[in-house]
Amino acid sequence: MTPALRKRPEVAACAAAPAPRAEALARQLAQMLPHVARVRVRLQEPRTPWPHLELTATDRHGQKIRVTRTQALSAARWVIRTHPGAGWQQPHTFDLRTALLDGGGA
């Protein structure tokens, strides 16, 4: 006779809650890029050994904000490292106000 299996407690999935690492990243990026609300990260040629990163920064009104190449590369790398399983074949937008990553455009 096999023992009865215990039923695991149900845990409600909360997709809207950002991970603590994402929240920390959002704070760091907000300090580094004070007027930026969202960053759009894209891998150009993700199948090559040395993919090129592209970052587009926008303010809360959706207007593009100019960032230096060093800031763009650093921010893009941090976003990708914080969300390694995001499937970077498509661009993703990281919202600095909510610390959430989505697949939309900035």
C-alpha positions in Angstrom: 0.0 0.0 0.0 1.5 3.3 -1.0 1.2 6.3 1.3 -1.2 9.0 0.4 0.4 11.9 -1.4 0.3 15.2 0.4 -1.3 18.0 -1.6 1.0 20.9 -2.0 -0.3 24.3 -0.9 -1.5 26.5 -3.7 0.7 29.5 -4.2 -0.8 32.4 -6.2 1.5 33.5 -9.0 2.1 37.2 -8.9 3.4 38.2 -12.3 3.1 41.9 -11.4 5.6 41.8 -8.6 9.2 42.4 -9.6 12.1 40.4 -8.3 14.3 42.0 -5.7 17.2 42.0 -8.2 15.1 43.9 -10.7 14.1 46.5 -8.1 17.7 47.0 -7.2 18.6 47.4 -10.9 15.8 49.9 -11.4 17.1 52.0 -8.5 20.7 51.9 -9.9 19.6 52.8 -13.4 17.5 55.6 -12.1 20.5 57.1 -10.3 22.7 56.6 -13.3 20.1 57.9 -15.8 18.0 60.4 -13.7 15.5 61.5 -16.4 14.9 58.0 -17.9 11.7 56.1 -17.2 12.1 53.1 -19.6 15.0 51.5 -21.4 14.5 49.3 -24.5 17.2 46.7 -24.8 17.9 44.8 -28.1 20.6 42.4 -29.2 21.7 43.0 -32.7 22.8 39.8 -34.3 22.2 37.6 -31.2 23.5 34.5 -33.0 27.0 35.9 -33.5 29.9 35.2 -31.0 30.0 39.0 -30.2 26.5 40.4 -30.3 26.0 44.1 -30.3 23.8 45.7 -27.8 21.4 48.6 -28.5 19.7 50.6 -25.8 17.0 53.2 -26.3 16.1 55.4 -23.3 12.8 57.3 -23.0 11.3 59.6 -20.4 7.9 59.3 -18.9 6.3 61.0 -21.9 7.9 58.6 -24.3 10.5 61.1 -25.6 13.9 59.7 -26.4 16.7 60.7 -24.1 20.3 60.7 -25.2 22.7 58.6 -23.2 26.4 58.0 -23.6 27.7 54.8 -25.2 29.2 53.7 -21.9 25.9 54.2 -20.1 24.0 52.4 -22.8 26.3 49.4 -22.8 26.4 49.2 -19.0 22.7 49.5 -18.6 21.9 47.0 -21.4 24.3 44.4 -19.9 22.8 44.9 -16.4 19.3 44.4 -17.7 20.2 41.3 -19.7 22.1 39.8 -16.7 19.2 40.5 -14.4 16.7 38.8 -16.7 18.8 36.0 -18.4 15.7 33.9 -19.3 13.8 36.6 -21.1 14.5 35.4 -24.6 16.6 38.2 -26.0 15.9 37.4 -29.6 13.3 40.1 -29.4 13.7 43.6 -27.8 12.5 44.1 -24.3 11.5 47.2 -22.4 12.6 47.6 -18.7 10.5 50.1 -16.8 12.6 51.9 -14.2 9.5 53.0 -12.2 8.0 49.6 -11.8 11.1 47.4 -12.3 9.1 45.2 -14.7 10.4 43.8 -18.0 8.0 43.4 -20.9 8.3 42.8 -24.6 6.9 46.1 -25.7 8.6 49.0 -27.2 9.8 52.1 -25.5 
